[in-house]
């Protein structure tokens, strides 16, 4: 049966009045209407004459047919429009191009009366902005949300601020475990861990190149998870900023690359039984166009997306007009094919960096080039994203039989001049853990080699301080 979406809204969302001005702004475009409505500044006071974008020579579509550099110029009435207060949902050009992309990649059509199901789209100041607002419109104090464990740490602080309980679901090489999810929900009212908590409203997951674990869920795994979510009436919060940074099936033809279907796409399956509205999807341009532009978007059931838009109307009004215009004009110039070719090239670059970083880890944290070195780490090679999630072989400490990476990183590693993210920050229960997150997105080979070498020295020093002359062999 369809999910009861209005019942998911928080009390603060239900109590939020519509913005008096923003609710009337769309009427300004009605033919014949003379508007005295908004306090918009006169564009003659804006000092900008034009915005010109020139692409890097190596980027898709950077040259015209004659080999000349391509420039995309925004001026005149279009410039006035993007420098002015804009639509709360997002810029019309970018929204149109995103709708095309969603239709192509996720096989969902919008507002066409077809059985694919209706959905709404909203643009935000990065997907983090939209996630923050989603937490606000969904959860009351003492509500519960399920999160994969380990989980993206940027999701946890806002849960704590709203006094929302996060319950971790274990993961494996494909990310979120379907069996662990089912067991948790089945035993919710009897387990000592959960029986005093409210039944969860939603499940949060990063299914592609998960931050920090680097895991990627297959299409079949997502089917299993979505089926469980439907069975138990859970909303799936699909946070997918690395979707286009997938390293699998990196054929020469970017348009033929096969990616796992998104939860949003899979919602089409069995929709006659379950309806639509079980998936709220978040995407970002930060990893593929620019992190500083702060442009992301969400798609999903109109009831929930519109609640986020209402919160935007009473907070930051809308995402930066020039930033949206940069993204929108570029996507319009590229078309969906050009965008996919660009993201394919970006993914290829990250794959090369992943391979480089992996070779260094194998050599320095593994058995070494001569095969005689004591291994001090294990990991799963990521098939998407920017991270290696490394389990260090550490000496046991009080309350941490496998060691505590926080102590080693904050004390020993810093002493040796290297930093990584201790794993405890990625767990809702703040546990002690031997894991660390390392990023290969920026670091060059020479620095990567030195950084991992310093990390090894820090681990060796921790064992020595614990009273060991030699590092004992890892247990498999």
N, C-alpha and C positions, 0 to 999 in steps of 0.2 A: 504494500500500500504506500501511497505517497507520504513523504515526510511532512509533518505538521510544522511548517516553517514559522508562522507567527508565534508559536509557543516557544521557539528557541530564542526569541529576542529578549534581551535583558530589560529590567525595569527602567533603567536610565534611557534606553533606546525608545521604549514605549512612551516614556514621559517627555521625550525631546520634542518641542514644538517645531514646526516648519519655519524656516527662515522667511520672514515677511518679504524681504526684498528679493531673495534668490528664488522664491516661489513664483514671483511675477516676471522675472527677467525674460523668460522665453516668449512672453507676449509682446515684447518690443519688436520682434520680427514680423508681427502680423501686419499685412499690407494696410496702409492708411493710418496706422497708429502713430501719433506724435507722443514721444515719451518724455515725461518730466520725472521719471521714476528714480533712477540710480544716480548716486554721486560719483559719476565717472569723471576722471580728469580729462581735460581737453588735450588731444594728442599733439596739438601744436606746441605744447610745453615739453614734449619728449625730445631729447637731443639726438636721437638716432635716425639716420637717413636710410640705412639698409643693413642687413646682416648677410654676409656672404660666406658660404661653406665651400671649402676646397678639400677634396679627399686626398689621402695619402696615395702616392703613385702605385703602391702595391695593392690597393683596395679595389674590390669589385666595382667596375663602372667608372673608374677614376679618369678615363680618357674617352674623348669622342671618337667618331669614325676616322678623323684625320690625325688622331694621336695627340690632340691638344688637351690640356688639363680641363676637367669639367668643374664648373663653379655653379653652385645653387644659390641664387640670390633671393632674398625675401625683402620686398620693399613696397612702397605705395600703400594701398588700402589693406593689403594682407599684413604688412608690418604693423600698421595701426591696430589691426584686430588683435594680433598676438601680444602687443604691448599693453592692451587694455585688459580690464577685468574680463574673465572668460567664463565659460560654462563650468559648473561644478563637476559634472561627469568627466569632462575632458575636452580637448580640442577636437573639432569636427574632422579635420584632415587625418589626424593620428587615429581617431576612433574608427574612421572608415577603413584605413589600412590595416588596423588590428583585426577588424571584423573579417577582412579577406584572409588574413593569416590564420585566424582561428578556424575558418571554414576549410582551408587547405590542409592544415596540420592536424587539427583535432576533429574534423568531419562534423562540425556542429554549425548549423545555420541559424540566423537570427531574425526574429520578427517576420517570418514568411508564411506562417500558418501551416507549415508542414509538420509531420509527426516527429521531426528531430527535436522538438521541444524548444521553448523560448528561453532565453537567458539575457541577462543584463551585463553591461561592461562599464567599468569605471577606471579612470586613470588616476594614479596617485603619485606622490613624491617618493618614488621607489616603492617596492613591494613591502618594505618594512613599515612604511606609513600606513599602508592598507591593512597589514597584519595587526598593527597596534589598534587601529580603529575597529577591526573585526572583533578583537578581544573585548573591546568596550561595548559593542552592540549585541554580543552574544551572552556574556557571562555576568552573573550576579555574584556577590561575595559568597564563598563556600560552594559554588558550583565546581564541577569536576571536568577536566579534559584529559584525554589520553594522549601521550606523546611517545614517539619512538625513543628508545634508550640505547645509545646516546642520542641527544637531540640538539638541534641548532640552538646555541645559547642565547641568541637575540630574542627568542620567543619567551624565555623564562622570566626575565625581570618584570615584564608587564603583567604576567599572570600573578606574580607576587604582589604587585601594586594593587591589583583588583581583588586580591585575596582569593584567587582561584586555585584549587588543588590540582596539581599535575601528577598523574600516575604513569610511570614508565612501562612500556611494553618492549620486551627484549627483541633484539635484531639478530640476523645472521648475514651470510654473504650476499643476500638479496635485499637487505634492509629489513623492514618490519616483518616480524614473524606472524603468519596467519594463525598458526596453532597457538602461539602465546596470546594473541589477541582474543581468540575464541575462548581459551581457558580462563582468561581474566574476566571476560563478560559473563561467562557461564557461572562462575563461582563468585560473582560480585557480592552477593548478599550473604555469603557464608564465610568468605575469606577474612581472616583477621586483619589483613592489610586494607581491605576496601569496604567491609560491611558497615562501617560507620559513616561512609562518604555517600554523597548523592550520586546517583547513576550518571555516567558521563553524557554530556551533550554532543561532544565532537571528538574527532581523532585528528591529530596534527602529524603530518609526515612530509619529509623532503625525499621524494622517490627517486630522483636522479642525481648521482654524484653527491650523496648526502653529506652535509656539513655537520659532524666532522668525519664520519666513518668512510666516506667515499663509495658507499654501496649504491647499487642501482637495482630497482625492482623490475622484474620481467613483466611482460603483459599478463602472463598467467598468474603470477603472484598478485598483481593488482586486481585481477578478477576475483581471486579468493578474498582479498581484503574488502573489496567493495561489496561482495555478497554478504559478508559478515556484518558490515556496516548497515546494509539495508535490513538485514534480519533483526538487528538490535536497535534500529532507529537512530543511527549515529550520522552526523554530518562529517564528511571528510574535508579537512582543510589541506588542500594539495599545494604546497609551497615548492615551486619548481624553477628556481633561478638558473639552474645548470642544465635545463632540458636540451638546449642546443649545443652544449659542450659534451656531447656523447662521442666516445672514441670507437665504439663498435661499428662495424660495417662502413669503415672509412674508404669507400670506393672513390674512384676519380670523379665520378659524376655526383655532385652534391645533391641533385634532385632525386637521385635514386637511393639515398641513404635511408635505411630503415631504423626507426627508433621505436622503443616500446610505446604502446598506446598509453595516453594519459588516463587518469581516472575520469577526467572530464569527457574524454572521448568514449570511454567504456560505459558511461552512463546511458548511452544509446541502446546497449544490449539489455534486453528484458524490460525496456521502458514501459511496455504495455502492461506489465504487472506492477512495477514499482513506481512508475512516473519519473519525473525529473526533480532535481533539487537536492540531491544527496552530496553534491560536490561543489565546493567553492575553491576555485583555482587562482593561484597568484603567479605572475610571471614578472620578469625584470629585464631592463636593458642594461643594467649595471655591468654585467659580465661580458656583454657583446657589443655595446656601443660606447658607453661611458658611465663610470660609477658616479662622477660628479654631476651629471645631468639630473640625477634623482628622478627618474621616470620609470614607473612600473604600472602594471594593470592587474585587475581582477575580473573574473567572469564567473557567473553562477546564477542562482535563482534571484529574480528581481526583488523579492521581499527582503533578502539579506543585503544585496548590493545597494539597493536604494536606501537602506538604513545606514550604510557606510557613507553614502553620498550626503545624507542629511547631516551626519556628524561633520563631514568636510565643510558643508555650508555654514556651520556655526563655529568652525575653527580656522583653518587656513584658507578657506574659500575655494581654492583650486590649485592645481600644480602649475608651476612656472610656465607662462605662455611661450617665451622664447625656447625653453628646453623642449617643450612638446612640439613646437614648430620645427626645431632641428631634427627631431626623430621622425615626425610626420612627413616633412618634405623629403627627407632621405629615403624613407620607405616608399613614398610615392614615386620617386625617381627610380629606385631599384626595381620596384614591383616585388611580389612575393618570391619569384625565382631569384632575383638578385639578392634579396635578404637571406635566403637559404644558402646561396653560394658564399656570401660573406660569413655567415655563422659556421659554415663547413670549414672555411679557411681558418677561422679563429680556433675551432675545435682541433684542427690539425696541428696548429701551433702548440696548444696545451698538451696534446698527445705526445709531441716530441719532448716537451719539458717533463712530462710524467715519466717517459722512458729514461731520460737522462737521470732524473732524481732516483728512480728505482734502481738503476745500475749502481749508483753511488751507495745507496742503502745496502744493497746486496753485498757490496765489497767491504764496507766499513763496519756495518752492524752484523753482517753475516759471517761466513767462514773465511773471508778474505780471499785475495787473489791466489794464495798458495793452498787454501783449503784447510789450514791448520789453526786458524783463529777461532776463539770461543764465540759462538753467536750470542748476541745479547738482545735480540728483538725478533718479533714476528709481525707480519702484516698481510693484508689482502690488497693486491694491486687494484686501484680504482679504475673503473671503466668509463668514468665521467667526472667532471668537476675539477677541483684544484688542490685536493688534499690527500695526504697519506695519514692514516690512523694507525699509529705504531704502538704495539704493546712492548714496552721495555722489560727486560729481565732485571728486576731490582731486588735488593735485599728486603726481607720482611721487616715491618715495623709494627708498633702497637696498633691494633685494629685494622691492619692492612697486610695480610699474609703474602700478597703478591707485590707489596711495595706501594709507595705513594709518590707518584710523579710530581705532585706539587712541591714536595720538599726537595726533590732532586733538581727540578727546573729552577725554583726560586732561590735555592742556595747554591748547589753545585754547578749547574749549567751556567748560571749567571757569572759565577766565579771564573769559569772557563771561557766566557765571552760568547755565549750562544743562547738564544731564546726559542722556545716552542710553547704551545698552549697546553698547560696541564689538563689531563682528561676530566678531572672532577667537575670542571665548569660545564660539562656537557651532559650532566645527569641531574634529573629533577631532585633526587634525594641527596645531592652533594656528597656522594660517596668518595672514599679514597680509592684510587685506581692507578694501575701502572701505565695507562695509556697516555700518549701525547698526540696532539694534532700538529702536523707539519705542512706547510704550504709550499708548493713548487711553482706558483704563478709568476713570481717576479725574479727569483734568485737565479743567478748565472752559474754555470758549471763549477768554476773555480771556487766561488763562495759557497756553493752547495757542498762541495767536497770538504772544505774547511769546517763548515757548520756541523756536518754529520760526524766528522772526526772529533770535534770538540764535545759533541753530545756523547760519543763513546767514552771519551776521557772522563766526563762527568759521571757516567754510570760506573766506570771502573773505580773512580775515587769514592763513590758511595759505598761500594762493596768493601773497599779497603777500610773506610771509616767504621763499617759494621763489624770489623774484625776478621775479614776473610783475606787470606793471602792470594787466593785465586778465585775467579768467578766460577761457581758451580755450574754444571751443565743444566740447560733448560729442560724442564719436564715437558714431554709432548703429550 
